[in-house]
Amino acid sequence: MKRAFDVVACALFLLIGWPILLVIIIAIRIQSPGSAIFTQTRVGRGGRQFTCYKLRTMYAGTANLPTHQVQPSSVTALGEHLRRFKIDELPQLCNVLIGDMSLVGPRPCLPSQVDLVEARRQLGVLEVRPGITGLAQVNGVDMSDASRLAEIDAQYVRTQSLFGDLRLIMATLRGRGVGVDQVVR
């Protein structure tokens, strides 16, 4: 049921929202050189690595680090707004359609975040697809505290339901967790 919901919701959004996405892509290209779509290797279900798509919010050439380790000067002016309202996550709808991600689940981390990957493995979090939004994100928990994040992710895995996912999606759309993915200050 969850997979069917993910596919239908993403397909509908992309069908309706592609013009907005196109305008944002053009704005990113106008503001700074480089591809408007940023790709990064992330850890997914079963610990398998996959390519995650995002709108580029940082200048080309920024180090491939977890967000909480990136300097604020790396973020473009437009990128600040895209990150603040999680608009930069929209290309991940394609990751959901491909089957690498879900709309709701633990946020995918970088392979270099070894402590987080191991904590998630031990708690069974890697048994589910990572999500565009999730319990930790909605509650303002970022990836800087691996053990706390893994515990909250495990709580999501134990209690997940379609109704719970709908509540997390609605909380995300209402702005809960907005701005959680902050660069270092």
N, C-alpha and C positions, 0 to 999 in steps of 0.2 A: 504493500500500500504506500509506504514512504517513497519508494523509488518512482512509482507511477505519479504521485503528487509532485515530486521534484521535476520530473520531465514535463508534465503538463504546465505547471506554473512557470518554469523557465522558458519553455517554447512560447507561451502566451506573452510573457514580458518582452522577450526578444522581438517577437512579431510586432508588438505595439511600440516598444521603446527604441527600436533601432535608429530612428531619425535623431533622437536626443543623444544617443551614444555617438553617432556620427558627428554631430556638432561639437561634442566634448573632445573627440579625437582631433578634429581640426583645430580647436582652441589650444590643445596641448602642443600640437606641431607648430603653431604660430608662436607660442610663447618661448619654446626652447627646442634646440635641435635634438634629433634622435627619434626613435620609434615612439609612437603614442601608446603602444601596448608593451608592457613590461612582462617578461617571462622569468620565472625563477623556479628552481627545483625545490619541491617540498616533499614532506613525508606524509604518505597517505595510509589507507587501510592496509593492515598487515605489515606495515613498515615499508611498503613499496614506494619508491620515489616516482613522482610525476611532475609534469610541467604545469605550473600554476600561472594563470593569466590575470593581469591587473592593468588598470590604466596607470601610466607612468606619472608619478607625483614628485619624483626627484630628478635632479639633473643627470644626464647621461654620464656614465663613468663613476657614479657613486658606488662605494664598496658594497659588496653583497653580504650585508650583516642583518641580524634581527633589527626590527624597527627601533626598539628601545636603546640600541647602541649607535644609531645614526645621528650625526650632528644636525641641528636645525637648519643650518645654512645649505644643506643638501636638498631641502624641499623647495620646490618652485612656489611662486605666489598662488598660482591656480591649484597646485598640488595640495596646499594647505586646506583649501576649501573642499577639494575632492576627498581628502582624507577625513576631514572633520565630519562630513556627512556620509562617509563610507561609499561614496559614488565610485571610488577607485576599484571597488570590489565587483562592479557589474560584469566585467569580462569573465568572472568566475562562473557565471551562468553557463558558459560554454563548458567549463570543467564539470558542472553538474550534468549537463546533457551527455557528455562523453562517459560519465560514470566514475570519474575520479573523486568527485565531491558530492555533497548533499547540500540542500539549502541550510539545514541546521545540523550542527555537530561540533566537535572540538575543532578549533582553528588549526589549519595545517602549519607545521613548523618547518624550519630549515633542517637539513641533515646535520649541519654543524651544531645544532642545539642538542648535543648528545645527552645531557642530563635530562632534558624534557622527554626526548624520545624513549630513553630507558625507563623513566618514571611512568610514562604512558604504557609502555610494553608490560611492565609489572602489574599495572592496575587494569589491564584489559581494554584500555582506551583505543588501541590500534585495531580493535576488532570492528570498528565502525568507520564509515566514510567521514572524512573531515568536512566541516561545514563553512558556509559563507558567514554565518552568524552562529552563536552558541551561548550556552548558559554562562560561561566565564566572561565572554565579551559583554553580554547584557548586564552582568553584575560588576563590570568595571575592572576585571582582573586581566592584566596583560601577561606577556610571556617572560617577564623579568624574574618571576618567582616560579621556577619549574615545578617544585613539589606542590605548592598551593594550586597552581594551574592544573596539574595532573589530577589532583584530588577532586577538583570541581568538574573536570572532564569526566572522571570516573562516576561521579554522582549523576551526570547527565546520562551516561551509558546505562546505568542501573535503572533510571526512572523514565527513559525516553518513551514518548507516545506521540501519536499524530496531534492530539489536542495540545500537548505540551509544546510540540514544535510550532504549532500555530500561535501559541502565546508568545514564544520567543521571537517569532517573525514579527508579530504585532508590536512587541516591546522595542525591537530594533527599528521598525518603521516610525515609532513614536519618539525615537531619539535616545533610548536607553543604550548606554555603551558608546554613544557618539564621542569621538575624540579619545577613546581608550588607547588606540594605537599611536601614541605620541612618541616623537623622537626625543632624545635626551635634551634636557634644558640646563 
